[in-house]
Amino acid sequence: MIEITDRTIDANGLIAGLATTLSGSVVSHVGIVRPPGGNKRLVSIRYEADNQAARQDLSLIEAESRQTWPIEDIVLSFRTGDLDVGDAILAVAVSAPHSADAFQACSQGVDRIRTLPSRRKTEVHA
């Protein structure tokens, strides 16, 4: 499943929706807005996306994950709009018969979402 939303990401709901009839492992990651280091004071982050291109990008990540690892199901979600420190930016969850495959597919999904050309990030500092 892929999701692009301007609402709060419901990570527990996404995980609950994973198919797990063949799985022995569910691995998930929720990325959140972190406070910046140094002298910067982050007020918020704005994420924008070309939804059509982003859906195609997420579909490609999903298909490649299914081809690379023997996973049962995968959820790829990211948020758009204005986000505050502590808000969820993205969520990836994977179910697989074996944990190593679930961990690898989840990690790859997170890395790929972070670098999508169809997403744009603007930081707002005080």
N, C-alpha and C positions, 0 to 999 in steps of 0.2 A: 504494500500500500504506500502511496505517496500522498503528501499533504503539504500545501502551502497555505498558511493561515495568518490572519491579522489578529487572531485571538490568542489567549493564553494556551500554550501547548499542554494538553492533558497526557503526560507521559504514562501514568498508570492506565489510562483508558487505551492508549495505543498498545501497550504491552498486553493488556487483557484481550485485545483483539487479534493477537498473533495466533496463527494455527500452531498447535503443539502436539498433535496426536502422535507424531513420529519422533518428537524431540526429547532429548535428555538435558538440554541446556537452553536457557534464554539469557541473552546478554543485552544490556541496554546502556546507553549513554545519553545524558542530557547536558548540553552545553549551555552555560549561563553567562550573562554579562558580568564581567569581573571589573573591580575597580582598577584604574590604571596605576602604574608605579610612578615614582619620581614626583615632580612638582605639578603634574597635571591633575585636574579635578574633573572627572567625567560626570556629566549631568545625565546624558542619555546617549543612546545609539539609535540611529534610524537605519533600518534595512528596507531596501526596495528591491523589487524583482520584476523582470519581464515574465509574467506568469506562464505564458505559452512556452517560452524557451526554457524556463525553469522546470516545468513539468516534463519536457522532453529530456532535459539533463537528468532529472531524478529517475525517469523511466530507464534511461541508459545505465545509470548506476545500479538500479535494481536488477536489470537483465544481466549485466556483467557479474554482479555478485552471485546470482543464481548459476551462472556458467562456471564461475571460478571455484565456489565452495558448495558442498552438498548441504545446503540449508533448506529448511522447510518453509520459512516465511521471513519477510523483512519489512520493516516500516521505516520510511525516511520522511522526516517532517522538518520544516523550518518556518520561522515566523518573519513576518514583515511588519513595518510600522515603527513607532517609537517605543523603545525598550529601555527600562531603567536597570541600574545595577541590581543583580540578583534575578532578573527575569530570564526565563528560558529562551534561548535563541534557536536551538535545534534539538531534535531527538532522533536517535536511531535505535532500533531494537531488532534483534535477530533471533530466530529459533532454529536449532539444528540438532541432529542426533548427538553430536559431540561438541564439547565446549571449545576446543581449539578452533574449529571452523566458525563457530558463532562469534568468538572474540575477534578473529581476523576479519570477518565480513563486517562486523560492527565498526572496528577501527578504520577500515578502508572507507566505509560509508561516511563516517564523520569527516575524515580527511578530504574526501571528494566534495562534500557539501560546502566545506569551508572555502574551497577554491573555485566554486562555480562562477563562470563569467556572467551568468544571468542574474547574479545577486550583487547589490551595491550596498556598501556600508559607509555611513557618515557619522563620525563621532562629534558630539556636542560637549564642549568643555566650558567650565565656569570661568 
